[in-house]
Amino acid sequence: MLNELLLTFAQWLGAQQWSVGLHESFYMYNWIETTHVLTLTVFLGMLFVIDLRMLGLAFTNVPASKIAERLDLPMMIGFAVMIVTGLLLFYAIPVRTTQSVWFRLKVILLVAAGINAWIFRNRMKKAKPTWDLDAVPPKNVRVGAGLSLSLWIVIIFAGRAIAYDWFDCGQDQSAFINWAAGCVAGASE
């Protein structure tokens, strides 16, 4: 049921003039994709520095709050542009993207990373005075930072794998993969 609804929405979206134009545009699609990757590196660069500090592996002589405070704005700008360009990339190729195991995995992991970031940020704000200058933060902060790094590494791999047709609908594959990819019998792109 959900797969049929998602496919119907993706087919409607893919039939829109702007979606077709964006997908068929040689320069615009490439510029959006390049911007997506570049802002991903800005976002992840800032996030990895923060997470490595929270793990006690880098910049241990700098207060954790200073690193987080100084890198927060460029990280959030990178994240915002990355999300907008990601949505535009989805808009350009909605049917194939909707029926991608990798895209679905990426979305699930993005939600998990968002929940982890929200919990992590709240823990940092509450506990800052007690461990801000410690070279090695408390265990729950290190676990959150490690989970953040792990989730984002898998998100990067899943995002990169979207471009490949390893598990595209219409191929001879298991029922589980067909379900996970959102393959709907008789669906046309």
C-alpha positions as CSV (number, residue, x, y, z in Angstrom):
1,M,0.0,0.0,0.0
2,L,2.7,2.5,1.0
3,N,4.9,1.5,-1.9
4,E,2.0,2.2,-4.3
5,L,1.3,5.6,-2.8
6,L,5.0,6.5,-2.9
7,L,5.2,5.4,-6.5
8,T,2.1,7.3,-7.5
9,F,3.4,10.4,-5.9
10,A,6.9,10.0,-7.6
11,Q,5.2,9.4,-11.0
12,W,3.2,12.6,-10.5
13,L,6.2,14.5,-9.4
14,G,8.3,13.2,-12.3
15,A,5.7,14.3,-14.8
16,Q,6.0,17.9,-13.8
17,Q,7.6,20.2,-16.4
18,W,10.2,21.5,-13.9
19,S,11.2,18.0,-12.9
20,V,11.7,16.9,-16.5
21,G,13.6,20.1,-17.3
22,L,15.9,19.7,-14.3
23,H,16.6,16.0,-15.1
24,E,17.3,16.7,-18.8
25,S,19.4,19.8,-18.1
26,F,23.0,19.0,-18.6
27,Y,24.4,22.0,-16.6
28,M,21.8,22.6,-13.9
29,Y,21.6,19.0,-12.7
30,N,25.4,18.8,-12.5
31,W,25.6,22.1,-10.7
32,I,23.0,21.0,-8.2
33,E,24.8,17.7,-7.7
34,T,28.2,19.4,-7.3
35,T,26.7,21.9,-4.8
36,H,25.2,19.0,-2.9
37,V,28.5,17.2,-2.6
38,L,30.5,20.4,-1.7
39,T,28.0,21.4,1.0
40,L,28.1,17.8,2.3
41,T,31.8,18.1,2.7
42,V,31.4,21.5,4.6
43,F,28.8,20.0,6.9
44,L,30.6,16.8,7.5
45,G,33.9,18.5,8.0
46,M,32.5,20.6,10.8
47,L,30.5,17.7,12.2
48,F,33.5,15.4,12.2
49,V,35.7,17.9,14.1
50,I,33.0,18.4,16.7
51,D,32.4,14.6,17.0
52,L,36.2,13.9,17.2
53,R,36.4,16.4,20.0
54,M,33.5,14.8,21.8
55,L,35.2,11.5,21.5
56,G,38.3,12.9,23.1
57,L,40.4,12.1,20.0
58,A,41.2,15.6,18.7
59,F,41.5,19.2,20.0
60,T,41.4,17.9,23.6
61,N,43.0,21.2,24.9
62,V,40.1,23.3,23.5
63,P,36.9,23.5,25.5
64,A,34.2,21.3,23.8
65,S,31.7,24.2,23.9
66,K,34.1,26.5,22.0
67,I,34.5,24.1,19.2
68,A,30.8,23.4,18.9
69,E,29.9,27.1,19.2
70,R,32.4,28.2,16.5
71,L,31.6,25.4,14.0
72,D,27.8,25.3,14.5
73,L,26.9,28.1,12.1
74,P,29.0,26.9,9.0
75,M,27.8,23.4,9.8
76,M,24.1,24.4,9.8
77,I,24.6,26.5,6.6
78,G,26.2,23.5,4.9
79,F,23.4,21.3,6.2
80,A,20.6,23.6,4.9
81,V,22.1,23.9,1.4
82,M,22.8,20.2,1.4
83,I,19.1,19.4,2.2
84,V,17.8,21.9,-0.4
85,T,20.0,20.5,-3.2
86,G,19.2,16.9,-2.1
87,L,15.5,17.6,-2.5
88,L,16.2,19.1,-5.9
89,L,18.1,16.0,-6.9
90,F,15.1,13.9,-5.7
91,Y,12.8,16.2,-7.7
92,A,14.8,15.6,-10.8
93,I,14.5,11.8,-10.7
94,P,11.7,10.9,-8.3
95,V,10.6,7.5,-9.7
96,R,14.0,5.8,-9.8
97,T,15.0,7.5,-6.5
98,T,11.8,6.4,-4.7
99,Q,12.4,2.8,-5.8
100,S,16.0,2.7,-4.6
101,V,16.9,0.5,-1.6
102,W,19.8,2.9,-1.1
103,F,17.7,6.0,-1.0
104,R,15.3,4.4,1.5
105,L,18.2,3.3,3.7
106,K,19.6,6.9,3.5
107,V,16.3,8.4,4.5
108,I,15.9,6.1,7.5
109,L,19.5,6.8,8.6
110,L,19.0,10.6,8.1
111,V,16.1,10.4,10.5
112,A,18.2,8.3,13.0
113,A,21.0,10.9,12.7
114,G,18.6,13.7,13.3
115,I,17.3,12.0,16.5
116,N,20.8,11.3,17.6
117,A,21.8,15.0,17.0
118,W,18.8,16.3,18.9
119,I,19.6,14.0,21.9
120,F,23.3,14.8,21.6
121,R,22.8,18.5,21.5
122,N,20.5,18.4,24.5
123,R,23.0,16.4,26.5
124,M,25.8,18.8,25.6
125,K,23.8,21.8,26.8
126,K,22.8,20.2,30.1
127,A,26.3,18.9,30.9
128,K,28.5,21.6,29.6
129,P,29.7,23.1,32.9
130,T,30.8,19.7,34.3
131,W,33.0,18.3,31.5
132,D,33.6,21.1,29.0
133,L,37.3,21.3,29.8
134,D,37.9,17.5,30.2
135,A,40.1,16.0,27.5
136,V,37.8,13.0,27.4
137,P,34.0,13.7,27.7
138,P,31.6,11.4,29.6
139,K,30.7,8.1,28.1
140,N,27.2,9.1,27.0
141,V,28.6,12.0,25.0
142,R,31.3,9.7,23.4
143,V,28.6,7.2,22.5
144,G,26.5,9.9,20.8
145,A,29.5,11.2,18.9
146,G,30.5,7.7,17.8
147,L,27.0,7.0,16.7
148,S,26.9,10.3,14.8
149,L,30.1,9.5,12.9
150,S,28.9,5.9,12.2
151,L,25.5,7.0,10.9
152,W,27.0,9.7,8.6
153,I,29.6,7.4,7.2
154,V,26.8,4.9,6.2
155,I,24.6,7.8,4.9
156,I,27.5,8.8,2.6
157,F,27.9,5.3,1.2
158,A,24.1,4.9,0.8
159,G,23.9,8.2,-1.0
160,R,26.7,7.3,-3.3
161,A,25.1,3.9,-4.1
162,I,21.9,5.5,-5.2
163,A,23.5,6.2,-8.6
164,Y,24.0,2.5,-9.3
165,D,21.4,0.0,-10.4
166,W,22.3,-3.0,-8.2
167,F,18.8,-3.5,-6.9
168,D,16.6,-1.6,-9.4
169,C,13.1,-2.8,-9.9
170,G,12.5,-5.1,-12.8
171,Q,15.6,-7.2,-12.0
172,D,15.6,-10.8,-10.9
173,Q,16.0,-10.4,-7.1
174,S,14.5,-11.6,-3.9
175,A,11.0,-10.6,-2.7
176,F,12.6,-8.8,0.3
177,I,14.7,-6.6,-2.0
178,N,11.7,-5.9,-4.2
179,W,9.7,-4.9,-1.1
180,A,12.6,-2.8,0.4
181,A,13.1,-1.0,-2.9
182,G,9.4,-0.3,-3.2
183,C,9.0,-2.3,-6.4
184,V,5.4,-2.4,-7.5
185,A,4.5,-5.2,-10.0
186,G,3.8,-3.8,-13.4
187,A,5.1,-0.3,-12.5
188,S,6.5,1.8,-15.3
189,E,9.1,4.5,-15.0
